[in-house]
Amino acid sequence: MLLSIIAVIVALSPIVIVHEFGHYLACRLTGIRVKEFAFGFGKILWHKKVGDTDYQVRAIPFGGFVEPAGQMFHPQDAPEPPKPYEFAAKKWYAKFFMVVNGALFNYLLAALIFGVLIYMKGMPETDGAKMPAVIGSVAEGYPAAELDLKAGDKILSVNGVQTTNWQQVVEEIGKRQGDLTLTYERGDEILTATAKSNTFKKDAPTVLGVTVEVIYNPVPWWKAAGLGFYQCYYWTKFSLTSLTQSFVKKKAPELAGPVGIVNIIHQAVHRSLLDFVFLIAMLSVAVGMFNLFPIPILDGGYALVYLWEGLTKKLPTEKTLNIAVNIGMYLLILLVVYATYSDAKRIFFKPKAAAAAQAATEQTPAEAENVQK
């Protein structure tokens, strides 16, 4: 339990600090005075004022904030215009830059982590023809589990056809018409096992239930850096595509709320350090992407207002802004309630079949790309 609590703080702290530092840096670059730069909420445990900014560490180590001078929207009936160093006095593009820079810094953090991991470990090979026919994992509830296949077994033939790489294994299993006989090597032994036709699932007639053992290819640092940014693009596109498909197919989207995020961190830290660090990058992408959604009260909502200001040369009325902020707040509350309900249903009330399916898919991201279909 203590390890999981520490892991949650370690995972979320850099994401929050980097996000708020992005806002802070944008303020400094655009001449906006920063009154407070705080990590956490609640009681102030430590603070130091440097220049005009009070730097703080607060008691609750989740979240944080940057408070620029002045108001986000200067009242139209105010007796005096905003001071030159206040947020509302700046041009629309400076305000736009300030509100989106937190999310951009989340993406930079994620790209850095992805790039370092790729440089240290290499990129997983995705060409089945270049991958040895060695099993990486076996999923419960599929024929492979009943055959007592294990990670590290090297498949030598499928239904009598010799296989020297993973692509050949996939192709031969895909040709299955009846029973499936495998010859494989385990240590110094050559073993044979047969999966009966009736053990294959009707909706997955060619899925044996094994993944390939992942191999990694070294890459130079400049390529690793580029691939780090590509990973940010890939996971953002994947998430947005999944959400879009959910709405198109009129299905409830799969969302993780606070409970789900804590559960994911708990699982990752108990698997491996690599999984845990990778998860920090994934969460940073998620935070950056979510904050850019054009929902009032989020950074993306404010960015939309300042884009409107740039196009029309004026801000929406104060009444319109208040209505939008209230709508955004209610939307976020509903979203958190729904995500928490989904977390509870998925984690605490999932049926046995769903639990088995989840166990079958609990693998590293590299393994997930090389599942035998």
C-alpha positions as CSV (number, residue, x, y, z in Angstrom):
1,M,0.0,0.0,0.0
2,L,2.8,2.4,0.9
3,L,4.6,1.7,-2.3
4,S,1.4,2.4,-4.3
5,I,0.9,5.8,-2.5
6,I,4.5,6.8,-3.1
7,A,4.1,5.7,-6.8
8,V,1.0,7.8,-7.3
9,I,2.8,10.9,-5.9
10,V,6.0,10.2,-8.0
11,A,3.9,9.6,-11.1
12,L,1.7,12.7,-10.9
13,S,4.1,15.2,-9.4
14,P,6.4,15.7,-12.4
15,I,3.3,15.9,-14.7
16,V,1.8,18.7,-12.6
17,I,5.0,20.6,-12.0
18,V,5.9,20.5,-15.7
19,H,2.4,21.6,-16.7
20,E,2.4,24.6,-14.3
21,F,6.0,25.5,-15.3
22,G,4.8,25.7,-18.9
23,H,2.3,28.3,-17.8
24,Y,4.9,30.1,-15.7
25,L,7.5,30.2,-18.5
26,A,4.9,31.6,-20.9
27,C,4.0,34.3,-18.4
28,R,7.7,35.3,-18.1
29,L,8.2,35.3,-21.8
30,T,5.2,37.5,-22.5
31,G,5.7,39.9,-19.6
32,I,2.8,38.7,-17.4
33,R,3.6,39.1,-13.7
34,V,3.2,35.9,-11.7
35,K,1.9,36.3,-8.2
36,E,2.0,32.7,-7.0
37,F,3.6,29.5,-8.4
38,A,2.4,26.6,-6.1
39,F,2.8,22.9,-6.2
40,G,-0.1,21.2,-4.4
41,F,-3.1,22.6,-2.6
42,G,-4.1,23.3,1.0
43,K,-1.9,24.6,3.7
44,I,1.4,26.2,2.7
45,L,4.3,24.1,4.0
46,W,7.1,26.2,2.4
47,H,7.3,29.4,0.4
48,K,9.9,31.8,-0.8
49,K,9.2,35.1,-2.5
50,V,11.6,36.0,-5.3
51,G,10.8,39.3,-7.0
52,D,7.1,39.5,-7.6
53,T,6.5,35.7,-7.4
54,D,5.8,33.7,-4.2
55,Y,6.9,30.1,-4.8
56,Q,5.0,27.6,-2.6
57,V,4.9,23.9,-1.7
58,R,1.5,23.0,-0.2
59,A,0.3,20.1,2.0
60,I,-1.8,18.1,-0.6
61,P,0.8,16.9,-3.2
62,F,-1.7,16.7,-6.1
63,G,-2.3,19.5,-8.6
64,G,-0.9,23.0,-8.4
65,F,-1.4,26.4,-10.0
66,V,0.2,29.5,-11.4
67,E,-1.6,32.7,-10.5
68,P,-0.9,35.5,-13.0
69,A,-1.4,39.1,-12.0
70,G,-4.9,40.5,-12.8
71,Q,-7.9,38.7,-14.0
72,M,-8.4,36.2,-16.9
73,F,-11.1,38.6,-18.3
74,H,-11.0,42.2,-17.3
75,P,-14.5,43.5,-16.5
76,Q,-15.8,45.8,-19.3
77,D,-17.3,48.2,-16.8
78,A,-14.1,48.4,-14.7
79,P,-13.1,52.0,-13.9
80,E,-9.5,51.5,-15.0
81,P,-7.9,49.4,-17.7
82,P,-5.7,46.5,-16.7
83,K,-2.1,47.3,-15.8
84,P,0.6,46.5,-18.5
85,Y,1.9,43.6,-16.5
86,E,-1.5,42.0,-15.9
87,F,-2.8,39.0,-17.9
88,A,-5.8,40.8,-19.4
89,A,-3.6,43.6,-20.8
90,K,-1.8,41.3,-23.2
91,K,-2.6,40.6,-26.9
92,W,-4.8,37.7,-27.7
93,Y,-1.8,35.6,-29.0
94,A,0.1,36.1,-25.7
95,K,-2.8,35.0,-23.7
96,F,-3.4,32.0,-26.0
97,F,0.3,31.0,-25.7
98,M,0.1,31.2,-21.9
99,V,-3.0,29.0,-21.5
100,V,-1.8,26.3,-24.0
101,N,1.8,26.2,-22.9
102,G,1.1,24.0,-19.9
103,A,-0.3,21.2,-22.1
104,L,2.6,21.7,-24.6
105,F,5.0,21.1,-21.8
106,N,3.2,17.9,-20.9
107,Y,3.8,16.8,-24.4
108,L,7.5,17.8,-24.1
109,L,7.9,15.8,-20.9
110,A,6.2,12.7,-22.5
111,A,8.4,13.0,-25.6
112,L,11.5,13.2,-23.4
113,I,10.6,10.1,-21.5
114,F,9.6,8.2,-24.6
115,G,12.9,9.2,-26.3
116,V,15.1,8.2,-23.3
117,L,13.3,4.9,-23.0
118,I,13.7,4.1,-26.7
119,Y,17.4,5.2,-26.6
120,M,18.1,3.0,-23.6
121,K,16.1,-0.1,-24.6
122,G,15.8,0.3,-28.4
123,M,12.7,0.1,-30.6
124,P,10.7,-3.2,-30.6
125,E,10.9,-5.1,-33.9
126,T,7.5,-5.1,-35.6
127,D,8.4,-7.1,-38.7
128,G,7.3,-10.7,-38.0
129,A,9.8,-12.0,-40.6
130,K,12.7,-10.7,-38.5
131,M,11.3,-12.0,-35.2
132,P,12.3,-15.5,-33.9
133,A,9.3,-17.8,-33.4
134,V,9.7,-17.6,-29.6
135,I,6.6,-17.2,-27.3
136,G,6.6,-14.2,-25.1
137,S,3.4,-14.8,-23.1
138,V,0.4,-17.1,-22.9
139,A,-3.1,-15.7,-22.4
140,E,-5.5,-17.5,-20.1
141,G,-8.8,-18.7,-21.6
142,Y,-7.3,-19.6,-25.0
143,P,-6.1,-22.9,-26.5
144,A,-2.4,-22.1,-25.8
145,A,-3.0,-22.1,-22.0
146,E,-4.5,-25.7,-22.2
147,L,-1.4,-26.9,-24.1
148,D,0.9,-25.8,-21.2
149,L,2.8,-23.6,-23.6
150,K,5.2,-21.3,-21.7
151,A,7.1,-18.1,-22.3
152,G,10.5,-18.9,-24.0
153,D,9.2,-21.9,-26.0
154,K,10.4,-21.8,-29.6
155,I,7.9,-23.0,-32.1
156,L,9.6,-25.2,-34.7
157,S,6.6,-26.2,-36.8
158,V,2.8,-25.7,-37.1
159,N,0.8,-28.7,-38.5
160,G,4.0,-30.2,-39.8
161,V,5.1,-27.0,-41.6
162,Q,8.5,-25.8,-40.4
163,T,8.6,-22.2,-39.0
164,T,11.7,-20.1,-38.5
165,N,10.1,-16.7,-37.7
166,W,7.0,-15.3,-36.1
167,Q,5.4,-14.3,-39.4
168,Q,5.4,-17.9,-40.6
169,V,3.8,-19.0,-37.3
170,V,1.0,-16.5,-37.7
171,E,0.4,-17.5,-41.3
172,E,0.2,-21.2,-40.6
173,I,-2.1,-20.7,-37.6
174,G,-4.3,-18.6,-39.8
175,K,-4.7,-21.5,-42.2
176,R,-6.1,-23.8,-39.5
177,Q,-9.1,-25.8,-40.5
178,G,-9.3,-28.4,-37.7
179,D,-6.9,-29.4,-34.9
180,L,-3.6,-27.5,-34.6
181,T,-0.4,-29.4,-33.8
182,L,2.7,-27.5,-32.6
183,T,6.2,-28.8,-32.3
184,Y,8.3,-26.6,-30.1
185,E,11.6,-26.5,-28.3
186,R,11.9,-26.0,-24.5
187,G,15.5,-26.0,-23.3
188,D,17.0,-29.3,-24.6
189,E,13.6,-30.9,-25.2
190,I,11.5,-31.1,-28.4
191,L,7.9,-31.3,-27.5
192,T,4.6,-31.7,-29.4
193,A,1.1,-30.5,-28.4
194,T,-2.2,-30.5,-30.2
195,A,-5.0,-27.9,-29.7
196,K,-8.4,-29.5,-30.5
197,S,-10.6,-27.6,-32.9
198,N,-13.4,-27.2,-30.3
199,T,-11.0,-25.3,-27.9
200,F,-10.8,-22.3,-30.3
201,K,-13.3,-19.5,-29.8
202,K,-16.0,-19.1,-32.4
203,D,-15.4,-15.4,-32.6
204,A,-11.6,-15.9,-32.8
205,P,-11.1,-19.2,-34.7
206,T,-7.4,-18.5,-35.5
207,V,-6.3,-17.0,-32.1
208,L,-4.1,-19.4,-30.3
209,G,-3.5,-17.0,-27.4
210,V,0.2,-16.3,-27.5
211,T,2.4,-13.3,-28.0
212,V,5.8,-13.2,-29.5
213,E,8.9,-12.5,-27.4
214,V,9.8,-8.9,-28.1
215,I,13.2,-8.1,-29.5
216,Y,14.6,-4.5,-29.5
217,N,16.8,-2.8,-32.0
218,P,19.2,-0.1,-30.9
219,V,18.7,3.4,-32.3
220,P,20.9,6.5,-32.2
221,W,19.9,9.3,-29.9
222,W,18.6,11.7,-32.6
223,K,16.3,9.0,-34.0
224,A,15.2,8.2,-30.5
225,A,14.3,11.8,-29.9
226,G,12.2,11.9,-33.1
227,L,10.5,8.6,-32.1
228,G,9.7,10.2,-28.7
229,F,7.7,12.9,-30.4
230,Y,6.1,10.3,-32.7
231,Q,4.9,8.4,-29.7
232,C,3.1,11.5,-28.5
233,Y,1.4,11.9,-31.9
234,Y,0.6,8.2,-32.0
235,W,-1.0,7.9,-28.6
236,T,-3.0,11.2,-29.0
237,K,-4.3,10.0,-32.4
238,F,-5.1,6.6,-30.9
239,S,-7.1,8.1,-28.0
240,L,-9.0,10.6,-30.2
241,T,-9.8,7.9,-32.7
242,S,-11.1,5.6,-30.0
243,L,-13.3,8.4,-28.5
244,T,-14.7,9.2,-32.0
245,Q,-15.5,5.6,-32.7
246,S,-17.3,5.3,-29.4
247,F,-19.6,8.2,-30.3
248,V,-20.1,7.0,-33.9
249,K,-21.0,3.5,-32.7
250,K,-23.1,5.0,-29.9
251,K,-21.1,3.2,-27.3
252,A,-20.1,4.5,-23.9
253,P,-16.4,5.6,-24.1
254,E,-13.8,3.9,-22.0
255,L,-12.6,6.5,-19.6
256,A,-10.3,6.3,-16.5
257,G,-11.2,8.5,-13.6
258,P,-9.2,9.1,-10.3
259,V,-9.8,5.6,-9.1
260,G,-8.8,4.1,-12.4
261,I,-5.7,6.1,-12.7
262,V,-4.6,5.1,-9.2
263,N,-5.3,1.5,-10.0
264,I,-3.2,1.7,-13.3
265,I,-0.3,3.3,-11.4
266,H,-0.6,0.5,-8.7
267,Q,-0.4,-2.2,-11.4
268,A,2.5,-0.6,-13.3
269,V,4.7,0.0,-10.3
270,H,4.3,-3.7,-9.3
271,R,5.2,-4.9,-12.8
272,S,8.5,-3.2,-13.6
273,L,10.3,0.2,-13.5
274,L,10.1,0.4,-17.3
275,D,6.3,0.1,-17.2
276,F,6.0,2.7,-14.5
277,V,8.2,5.2,-16.3
278,F,6.3,4.5,-19.5
279,L,3.1,5.1,-17.7
280,I,4.3,8.6,-16.5
281,A,4.8,9.5,-20.2
282,M,1.4,8.2,-21.1
283,L,-0.3,10.1,-18.3
284,S,1.5,13.2,-19.4
285,V,0.1,12.8,-22.9
286,A,-3.3,12.3,-21.5
287,V,-3.2,15.4,-19.3
288,G,-1.9,17.5,-22.1
289,M,-4.5,16.2,-24.5
290,F,-7.4,16.6,-22.0
291,N,-6.4,20.1,-21.1
292,L,-6.6,21.1,-24.7
293,F,-10.2,20.0,-25.1
294,P,-12.3,23.1,-26.0
295,I,-14.3,22.9,-22.8
296,P,-14.8,26.1,-20.8
297,I,-12.8,26.0,-17.6
298,L,-10.1,23.9,-19.2
299,D,-7.0,25.5,-20.9
300,G,-8.5,24.5,-24.3
301,G,-11.7,26.4,-23.5
302,Y,-9.8,29.6,-22.6
303,A,-7.7,29.1,-25.7
304,L,-10.9,29.1,-27.8
305,V,-12.0,32.4,-26.2
306,Y,-8.7,34.0,-27.1
307,L,-8.8,32.7,-30.7
308,W,-12.2,34.2,-30.9
309,E,-10.8,37.5,-29.6
310,G,-8.1,37.3,-32.3
311,L,-10.7,36.8,-35.1
312,T,-13.3,39.3,-33.9
313,K,-11.1,41.8,-32.1
314,K,-13.3,41.5,-29.0
315,L,-14.0,39.1,-26.2
316,P,-17.4,37.5,-25.6
317,T,-19.6,39.4,-23.1
318,E,-19.1,38.8,-19.4
319,K,-22.5,37.1,-19.3
320,T,-21.6,34.7,-22.1
321,L,-18.3,33.9,-20.4
322,N,-20.0,33.2,-17.0
323,I,-22.6,30.9,-18.7
324,A,-19.8,29.0,-20.6
325,V,-17.7,28.6,-17.4
326,N,-20.8,27.2,-15.5
327,I,-21.6,24.8,-18.3
328,G,-17.9,23.7,-18.4
329,M,-17.9,23.1,-14.7
330,Y,-21.0,20.9,-14.8
331,L,-19.6,19.0,-17.8
332,L,-16.4,18.2,-15.8
333,I,-18.4,17.1,-12.7
334,L,-20.5,14.8,-14.9
335,L,-17.4,13.5,-16.6
336,V,-15.6,12.8,-13.3
337,V,-18.8,11.0,-11.9
338,Y,-19.1,8.9,-15.1
339,A,-15.4,8.0,-15.1
340,T,-15.5,7.1,-11.5
341,Y,-18.5,4.9,-12.1
342,S,-16.7,3.2,-15.0
343,D,-13.7,2.7,-12.8
344,A,-15.7,1.0,-10.1
345,K,-17.6,-1.2,-12.5
346,R,-14.4,-2.2,-14.3
347,I,-12.2,-2.8,-11.3
348,F,-14.6,-4.0,-8.5
349,F,-17.6,-5.5,-10.4
350,K,-16.1,-7.0,-13.6
351,P,-17.3,-10.5,-14.5
352,K,-14.8,-13.4,-14.5
353,A,-14.7,-13.4,-18.3
354,A,-13.8,-9.8,-18.4
355,A,-11.2,-10.3,-15.7
356,A,-9.6,-13.1,-17.7
357,A,-9.6,-11.0,-20.8
358,Q,-7.9,-8.1,-18.9
359,A,-5.3,-10.5,-17.5
360,A,-4.6,-11.7,-21.1
361,T,-3.9,-8.1,-22.2
362,E,-1.7,-7.0,-19.3
363,Q,1.5,-6.8,-21.2
364,T,4.0,-4.2,-22.2
365,P,3.1,-1.8,-25.0
366,A,5.8,-3.4,-27.1
367,E,4.2,-6.8,-26.6
368,A,0.8,-5.4,-27.4
369,E,1.9,-4.6,-31.0
370,N,3.0,-8.2,-31.6
371,V,0.0,-10.3,-30.4
372,Q,-0.6,-13.4,-32.5
373,K,-3.8,-12.9,-34.3
